[in-house]
């Protein structure tokens, strides 16, 4: 085999390897969290009412504050199917966040309240 062909083959193999590493290797330390948002309120009393309503339905509920507004989430899950099933019980919107694998629900809420880009 000619030396030039060996260089071309080596370059193609290296390109494919680097493409694979950068495409899939970077996502190994990440996971997707799905959150279901059911309200944004300016008054704390409205937030508390919504959380009480969720509790009556048997839903824990989560909240965070950002820009003087209260955000209420009814569910956070790594499984999109769980959120889609949950959406049949409660009206809201699903949000998706790519986060490090070590991220907990509390860490996600803290990041959201600080306005961090996720």
matplotlib code that plots the C-alpha trace (Angstrom):
import matplotlib.pyplot as plt

x = [0.0, 1.3, 2.3, -0.2, -3.1, -1.9, -1.9, -5.4, -6.8, -5.1, -6.7, -10.1, -9.9, -8.7, -11.4, -14.1, -12.6, -12.5, -16.0, -17.2, -15.3, -16.6, -20.2, -20.7, -17.8, -18.8, -22.3, -21.2, -21.1, -24.5, -28.1, -31.5, -33.9, -37.5, -39.5, -43.2, -44.0, -47.6, -47.4, -45.6, -46.9, -46.1, -47.7, -46.4, -50.0, -50.9, -47.8, -48.8, -52.4, -51.0, -48.7, -51.6, -53.7, -51.0, -50.6, -54.4, -53.8, -51.0, -48.2, -45.2, -44.5, -41.4, -40.9, -38.1, -38.0, -36.5, -36.8, -39.3, -41.6, -42.5, -42.2, -44.1, -43.2, -45.3, -42.7, -39.0, -37.9, -35.2, -37.9, -39.8, -42.5, -43.2, -43.7, -45.9, -48.1, -48.1, -49.3, -52.6, -53.3, -52.1, -52.1, -48.7, -45.6, -42.6, -39.1, -35.9, -32.5, -29.2, -27.2, -24.2, -25.0, -24.5, -27.3, -30.1, -33.5, -32.5, -29.4, -31.6, -34.0, -31.1, -29.6, -32.9, -33.4, -30.0, -30.9, -28.0, -28.2, -28.8]
y = [0.0, 3.4, 5.7, 8.4, 6.0, 5.1, 8.8, 9.2, 6.1, 7.3, 10.7, 9.3, 6.9, 9.8, 12.1, 9.5, 8.8, 12.4, 13.0, 10.1, 11.3, 14.9, 13.9, 11.1, 11.4, 14.9, 13.7, 10.9, 13.1, 14.6, 13.6, 15.1, 16.3, 17.0, 19.5, 20.1, 23.8, 24.5, 28.2, 31.5, 33.8, 37.3, 36.7, 34.2, 33.4, 32.3, 30.0, 28.6, 27.9, 26.1, 24.0, 23.2, 22.2, 19.9, 18.4, 17.6, 15.7, 13.7, 15.7, 17.0, 20.1, 22.2, 25.9, 28.4, 32.2, 34.2, 37.9, 38.4, 35.7, 32.3, 29.3, 26.2, 22.7, 19.7, 17.1, 16.7, 13.4, 11.9, 10.0, 11.9, 9.2, 10.0, 13.7, 12.9, 10.7, 13.4, 15.9, 14.1, 14.9, 18.5, 21.4, 22.9, 22.9, 20.5, 22.0, 20.1, 20.6, 19.0, 18.9, 17.1, 13.5, 14.6, 17.2, 16.7, 18.2, 20.8, 21.7, 22.2, 24.4, 26.4, 26.9, 28.0, 30.5, 32.0, 32.3, 30.0, 28.7, 25.0]
z = [0.0, -0.9, 1.9, 0.8, 1.2, 4.6, 5.6, 4.1, 6.0, 9.2, 8.8, 8.2, 11.2, 13.5, 12.3, 13.0, 16.5, 17.4, 16.1, 18.3, 21.4, 21.1, 20.2, 22.8, 25.2, 26.4, 27.2, 29.5, 32.5, 31.9, 32.3, 31.2, 33.9, 32.9, 35.0, 34.8, 35.6, 36.7, 37.6, 38.0, 40.7, 41.9, 45.3, 47.8, 48.9, 45.3, 45.3, 48.6, 47.3, 44.3, 46.4, 48.7, 45.7, 44.5, 48.0, 48.0, 44.7, 46.3, 44.5, 46.5, 44.4, 44.2, 44.1, 43.5, 43.3, 40.4, 39.6, 42.4, 41.0, 42.4, 40.1, 41.0, 39.6, 40.1, 39.1, 38.3, 36.7, 34.6, 32.7, 30.1, 30.1, 33.8, 33.0, 30.0, 32.2, 34.9, 32.3, 32.0, 35.6, 35.9, 33.4, 32.8, 30.6, 30.4, 30.5, 29.7, 31.4, 30.5, 33.8, 35.3, 36.5, 40.1, 40.0, 42.5, 42.4, 45.0, 43.0, 39.9, 41.8, 43.2, 39.8, 38.4, 41.1, 40.4, 36.7, 35.7, 32.1, 32.0]

ax = plt.figure().add_subplot(projection="3d")
ax.plot(x, y, z, "-o")
ax.set_aspect("equal")
plt.show()
